[in-house]
């Protein structure tokens, strides 16, 4: 049976519900049922519950289907204490603070997104109703070592500082997908647009973005966006959002695929015909190469490469609808993406 994994928002609900239950009953629970945004009721484990003079703290451990997910194993805590009236939800240590416009929360707010916030409050409210509690409760969500974890995310670039975000519009997590990557591109575009800039810089990944930042160091960091293989998607949406100009940095193989017309440069969508590249460059020897990297070393290729850049520029400007500047990253200055 396929295992289901849950977002930071769901795990925050679990810790909050466990802490509030313990606060009003004096009982420690090992698991709780919580309602998630997808509409399901799920039972998840509680790592620990402990009392102190100020209230109760419950801890849970987030699990992820992906080893590269930096929030896998994160300890999410909820501290519950009495307050005069209502349910007050706050972000504590390890939960980031919004410092830039363009996100779903206002500047200065803790990064507990609207959907998980609603479900945390809903789950806490359910406990209060079940127990017949008529007093108020204050719940503070925190993430152990959250500030360090956040350094491995794009949070600082998006203007979320001091910790991670409490996220989850459905509550469930699926392994890394096209949708998640495209959603990330849209969020980064939104943040860049909210800063009032009219320029955006695209590159396939981290190494190429670092190269772009060195070359365009006078531009602000939030406009540098990794697009992976989703080149057409990124340029099309940047155009729709009203950006006036774009830059594209890529190593020769990626750029050649864009020049040929690939809207998605992943290998599953096809390989670049080296015969075509040979004809474009006017260098017959290129047709007998196995890769663009191999062709890059042939005499005359670098000198003739401008024609590939022009073809890529034509395609990107058609997708974007505006001016695009192209930069090829030489293999000698490039490690990997």
Steps between C-alpha positions, in 0.01 A plus 500: 500500500636840399591715798366855530715784628383830645596867489646716775150645543351160584778417745450840665131409541600174667732669748245774572215258562715278723619798705151645548354162594774449759455853635134444588502129592843447652536196273786421268405362157716296263296578190214727395247521219506820298293627209719595202421738211436212259196415714637185665537425868843349567664359812864600552749436780608743769864477598476652846276705730636680803371748754666812634387789716380694195302228328551187291737432211432221247754388241462316171751396233422581137565224248552546128506266199819664375842480659589842356208666677679704766190496723509120525554424867423855610365522856187715505377613840183658633483671836150535645418737783193673639383838376187704580289418195503336159773302327818698432748347255853637475828407339798450725870429464597325178195623308596767247381859480369657177717796391399544134175555315366246249424213736168395650578671832565861592847632571583448867282191545632160597510255209203283592310499172122560492386142430711329770413783739129434445539127559715541810231723649226262384667199661565687824141621501382141465688403817345790692151402388553134590624593846241772556769761565376858511826676578757628251819330390819630345696271266854583386647291216877470484753293308812369666807617308264664249731790426778262395263284294378810318850575369458201268174635355410797279332674794753780539476576129121522530533729798426245775767532768578328827348161431290276279142541384199306625346393170246273336194574288394133485683361796660213312846491347583327174854424377670775305280574200463725199214678672701578811785643292266709288320623810837606641579696183166682523559590866846638425364699206228642723752609762727658238205684347386627839839670546414724207776377270442455128788262436535129573801269462445131422746214509456120523641448848720604791836503324374696202321743731824558690671577171219740407524676835872557447439652158200709610605576855330843488155336489304399812505134601125433485489538121736202442280194452586137433271351233638149470376353173185717496635771273185567299283501813722756674526739206132474411387584853759775540356659189144467631602662828633805318876474538660727241828323441663166576844344503570131443824333608569138411777262407533412129295178499198665665526805279524288186179315595321832543637614165364184339158574650469272804253659742606257771867403490475174694647200315166318508369751248774418255868537423652780303578390140873560467457496122281807532759672718770421247293660223424808709866548590624408156744251653443148371715333764241591766255247352727214608523607864312323777418811700496878476775506759719295266410727210591804708865398480512492118690780336272780382193407706539774759558758229186390311285459812335840464261354245372253762449785744304692236268205437446451874435871539240491223310215668517651847384841379208334324399326826569802720366764266779743581875550490723212620876506536688170467818394676679172435690366801824342371567152630828623642306727738222255576476204734150354497125566542 
